[in-house]
Amino acid sequence: MKGQLLLCLFLQIGLLVNAQQDSAVANPFQNFWQKATGSVSENSVDQEVQKEVGKLNITADARVRKIMDYRKSLLDSNATIAGFRVQIYSASGPASSAKAQEQMNQFIAMHEDQQINAYLVSALPYFKVRVGDFKTRLKATGFLNQIKTMYPNAFVVQDQINTNP
C-alpha cells in the first residue's frame, strides 16, 4: 500500500513539474491535469490571446460617449480661455493702423519658424500688436525675455487666448 501511495505521489509531482515547463512540445498529461484540477496553463491562455489579437470591444455608458463628443467639439472649435500675450507695439493717430500692420508682418516674418501667432487689436484710438497664446504668465515672460532686445517696450498682458492656435 505504501508503495502504491509513493508511486502516485511521484506521478503527481512529475505531472506538476511537466505542466510548469515552458516548451513548444505539448505535454500529453496537460489536458488531463487541466480537467482534473480545473486550472488553465499559461500556454493555453497565450494561444487564446494570440487568436484574439487586434480585437477590442469597449462597452461604455452612453453618457461617457456624450462627454467625449462634447470635449472633442470644444477642442475642435476656436474657443478662447483666459491667458497671456506679449504686446510688442501700440500706437494711436492717423497712420497707426498701417504702422501696426507693418509691425505685425515684420514680427511674423522674423518668427515664422517658431509658429508664434500675432494679433492686431483695435481699441480705438489705439492699434496694438500682441503675440503668442500663453496659458501662464511664466511662459509669456520667458518669451518676452527672448524678444526684449528687438522690442524693448514690450510687456506681458492678460488676454483671451486661442485654445488651438
Helices and strands as residue ranges (DSSP letters): H 2-19, H 30-37, H 42-51, H 62-76, E 80-92, H 96-110, E 118-123, E 126-134, H 137-147, E 155-162
